[in-house]
Each structure stands twice: as structure tokens, then as C-alpha cells.
């Protein structure tokens, strides 16, 4: 699976075990977001914002996004992209929900 024109530039130097850990950790963050969405919790709710903070900290291990860059990443969750397709395959509406939560967190926590 390819993830856009720049995906070929990414070099994964992590071990198989590290990649498994990253996948499990990201999956846990995603499932927590799904649980909040299905419970009807607002994206602005502190419990959802705590999950976004975890997501940002996870992303920051690979890349340190600014406010605008993090919000741009979130755009890929709602615009036609493999990221949107992936989120929507987990739960319908998850891309938009995660986008809304990220925009709120980024506006309140990043410069």
C-alpha cells in the first residue's frame, strides 16, 4: 500500500518488534477514540483531548509537527486519502471526529 507521493521518501529503520509495538500503540489510541465517538462524547471533551495528546506525543516520536502541520495531518483524515479510508474502515465518521478533536487540541496547545 502506498501513502502518497512522499511515502517513498520515508525510510523505516525500526526493528520488526518496534514496528509491532508502534502498531499496537497506535491501535490502542485509535480504539480509545472510537470508544469516545461511539459514546457520543464531544471532540472538545477533556477525555477526548487527552487521547489527542497521546496521539500527538506518538506522532512526535517520528516528527515534531507545528500547529498547522498537525492540523494538516488531520485534514488527511477527512479528505480523500488512504488515511481517511483507513479510519472510515474502523468506524464510520471516525476521520471527521478525529479531525475535529485534533483541531481543537492543536489550537489550544500548539504554536
C-alpha positions as a Markdown table, in Angstrom:
| # | Residue | x | y | z |
|---|---|---|---|---|
| 1 | Unk | 0.0 | 0.0 | 0.0 |
| 2 | Unk | 1.3 | 3.4 | -0.9 |
| 3 | Unk | 0.6 | 6.6 | 1.1 |
| 4 | Unk | 1.1 | 9.4 | -1.3 |
| 5 | Unk | 3.8 | 10.9 | -3.4 |
| 6 | Unk | 6.2 | 11.3 | -0.5 |
| 7 | Unk | 5.8 | 7.9 | 1.1 |
| 8 | Unk | 8.8 | 6.5 | -0.9 |
| 9 | Unk | 11.0 | 9.1 | 0.9 |
| 10 | Unk | 10.3 | 7.6 | 4.4 |
| 11 | Unk | 12.8 | 5.0 | 5.5 |
| 12 | Unk | 11.7 | 2.7 | 8.2 |
| 13 | Unk | 14.8 | 1.7 | 10.2 |
| 14 | Unk | 12.9 | 0.3 | 13.1 |
| 15 | Unk | 13.1 | -3.4 | 14.0 |
| 16 | Unk | 10.2 | -5.7 | 13.5 |
| 17 | Unk | 9.5 | -5.7 | 17.2 |
| 18 | Unk | 9.5 | -1.9 | 17.3 |
| 19 | Unk | 7.1 | -1.8 | 14.4 |
| 20 | Unk | 4.8 | -4.2 | 16.2 |
| 21 | Unk | 4.9 | -2.0 | 19.3 |
| 22 | Unk | 4.1 | 1.1 | 17.3 |
| 23 | Unk | 1.2 | -0.6 | 15.6 |
| 24 | Unk | -0.2 | -1.8 | 18.9 |
| 25 | Unk | 0.2 | 1.6 | 20.5 |
| 26 | Unk | -1.4 | 3.4 | 17.5 |
| 27 | Unk | -4.2 | 0.9 | 17.5 |
| 28 | Unk | -4.9 | 1.5 | 21.2 |
| 29 | Unk | -5.1 | 5.2 | 20.6 |
| 30 | Unk | -7.5 | 4.7 | 17.7 |
| 31 | Unk | -9.7 | 2.4 | 19.7 |
| 32 | Unk | -9.9 | 4.8 | 22.5 |
| 33 | Unk | -11.0 | 7.5 | 20.0 |
| 34 | Unk | -13.6 | 5.1 | 18.6 |
| 35 | Unk | -15.0 | 4.4 | 22.1 |
| 36 | Unk | -15.4 | 8.1 | 22.8 |
| 37 | Unk | -17.0 | 8.7 | 19.4 |
| 38 | Unk | -19.5 | 5.8 | 19.9 |
| 39 | Unk | -20.3 | 7.0 | 23.4 |
| 40 | Unk | -21.3 | 10.4 | 21.9 |
| 41 | Unk | -18.5 | 12.3 | 23.7 |
| 42 | Unk | -17.8 | 15.7 | 22.1 |
| 43 | Unk | -14.4 | 16.1 | 20.4 |
| 44 | Unk | -13.8 | 19.0 | 22.8 |
| 45 | Unk | -14.3 | 16.9 | 25.9 |
| 46 | Unk | -11.2 | 16.7 | 28.1 |
| 47 | Unk | -11.3 | 12.9 | 27.9 |
| 48 | Unk | -11.1 | 13.1 | 24.1 |
| 49 | Unk | -8.5 | 15.8 | 24.2 |
| 50 | Unk | -6.3 | 13.6 | 26.4 |
| 51 | Unk | -6.4 | 10.9 | 23.7 |
| 52 | Unk | -5.4 | 13.6 | 21.1 |
| 53 | Unk | -2.5 | 14.5 | 23.4 |
| 54 | Unk | -1.4 | 10.8 | 23.3 |
| 55 | Unk | -1.8 | 10.8 | 19.5 |
| 56 | Unk | 0.4 | 14.0 | 19.2 |
| 57 | Unk | 3.0 | 12.5 | 21.5 |
| 58 | Unk | 3.0 | 9.3 | 19.5 |
| 59 | Unk | 3.5 | 11.3 | 16.2 |
| 60 | Unk | 6.2 | 13.4 | 17.9 |
| 61 | Unk | 8.4 | 10.4 | 18.2 |
| 62 | Unk | 8.8 | 10.4 | 14.4 |
| 63 | Unk | 8.1 | 14.0 | 13.5 |
| 64 | Unk | 7.6 | 17.2 | 15.6 |
| 65 | Unk | 4.6 | 18.9 | 13.9 |
| 66 | Unk | 3.7 | 22.6 | 14.4 |
| 67 | Unk | 0.0 | 23.6 | 14.9 |
| 68 | Unk | -0.6 | 24.0 | 11.2 |
| 69 | Unk | 1.3 | 20.8 | 10.3 |
| 70 | Unk | -0.6 | 18.7 | 12.8 |
| 71 | Unk | -3.9 | 20.2 | 11.6 |
| 72 | Unk | -2.8 | 19.4 | 8.0 |
| 73 | Unk | -2.2 | 15.8 | 9.1 |
| 74 | Unk | -5.7 | 15.8 | 10.4 |
| 75 | Unk | -7.0 | 17.0 | 7.1 |
| 76 | Unk | -5.8 | 13.7 | 5.6 |
| 77 | Unk | -8.3 | 12.0 | 7.9 |
| 78 | Unk | -11.3 | 13.7 | 6.1 |
| 79 | Unk | -10.0 | 14.4 | 2.5 |
| 80 | Unk | -9.8 | 11.5 | 0.0 |
| 81 | Unk | -6.7 | 9.6 | 1.1 |
| 82 | Unk | -5.5 | 6.2 | 2.4 |
| 83 | Unk | -5.6 | 7.7 | 5.9 |
| 84 | Unk | -9.3 | 8.6 | 5.6 |
| 85 | Unk | -10.1 | 5.2 | 4.1 |
| 86 | Unk | -8.3 | 3.5 | 7.0 |
| 87 | Unk | -10.2 | 5.5 | 9.7 |
| 88 | Unk | -13.5 | 5.0 | 8.0 |
| 89 | Unk | -12.9 | 1.3 | 7.7 |
| 90 | Unk | -12.5 | 1.2 | 11.5 |
| 91 | Unk | -15.7 | 3.2 | 12.2 |
| 92 | Unk | -17.8 | 5.4 | 10.0 |
| 93 | Unk | -17.3 | 9.1 | 10.9 |
| 94 | Unk | -14.0 | 8.4 | 12.8 |
| 95 | Unk | -12.0 | 10.6 | 10.4 |
| 96 | Unk | -14.2 | 13.6 | 10.9 |
| 97 | Unk | -14.3 | 13.0 | 14.7 |
| 98 | Unk | -10.6 | 12.7 | 15.0 |
| 99 | Unk | -10.1 | 15.8 | 12.7 |
| 100 | Unk | -12.4 | 17.9 | 14.9 |
| 101 | Unk | -10.6 | 16.7 | 18.1 |
| 102 | Unk | -7.1 | 17.4 | 16.7 |
| 103 | Unk | -8.0 | 20.9 | 15.5 |
| 104 | Unk | -9.3 | 21.7 | 19.0 |
| 105 | Unk | -6.2 | 20.3 | 20.7 |
| 106 | Unk | -3.8 | 21.9 | 18.3 |
| 107 | Unk | -5.5 | 25.4 | 18.6 |
| 108 | Unk | -5.3 | 25.1 | 22.4 |
| 109 | Unk | -1.8 | 23.6 | 22.8 |
| 110 | Unk | 0.5 | 24.3 | 19.9 |
| 111 | Unk | 2.0 | 27.5 | 18.5 |
